[in-house]
Each structure stands twice: as C-alpha cells, then as structure tokens.
Amino acid sequence: MRDEEGTSKGFGFVNFDDAEGAHKAVEALNGTDVEGKELYAGRAQKKGEREAELKAKCAAAAFSGPSAWRP
C-alpha cells in the first residue's frame, strides 16, 4: 500500500482462491528478507478473533509457566 505521495506504507494484503495456497505462501514468505526488512506474513483476522486467540495463548502460558508462550 502507498500513501498519497507514492511512498510505501510498509504493508499490503493478498487474497487467495484457496486456503492451501494461502497457507503455503505464509509458510514460504514469513520471516524472509525483503530489501533489508524482515517480512511478516500471516492470515488476516478480525479484531475479536485475534483478541480471543491472544487471550487463549496467554491463559495457556499462565498455566504452563513463563517459558511456554511463544508468539
């Protein structure tokens, strides 16, 4: 995505026709280097879904000890 002057905002979105293709792209691209910056690739989530997932991870980490939670 770019701003009004054409400067990159540093993020973008991609849609796939099937979940398998999207999963393969995330696995292949996440963490790769693009012009000196580490790329983050992940599945888009609605705010409520993302919050629920984070709460579940934090709750699991609280029961398992401090070293169990990994983002």
GIRABEL-V593928 format. One record per pair of residues at least 12 apart in sequence whose C-alpha atoms are under 8 Angstrom apart, sorted by the first residue. I is the first residue (numbers start at 0). J is the second residue. D is the distance in Angstrom with one decimal. If there is no record, write none. Layout:
# GIRABEL-V593928
I_J_D + I_J_D
This chain:
# GIRABEL-V593928
25_40_5.2 + 25_41_5.7 + 25_42_7.6 + 26_40_8.0 + 28_40_6.2 + 29_41_7.3 + 56_68_6.7
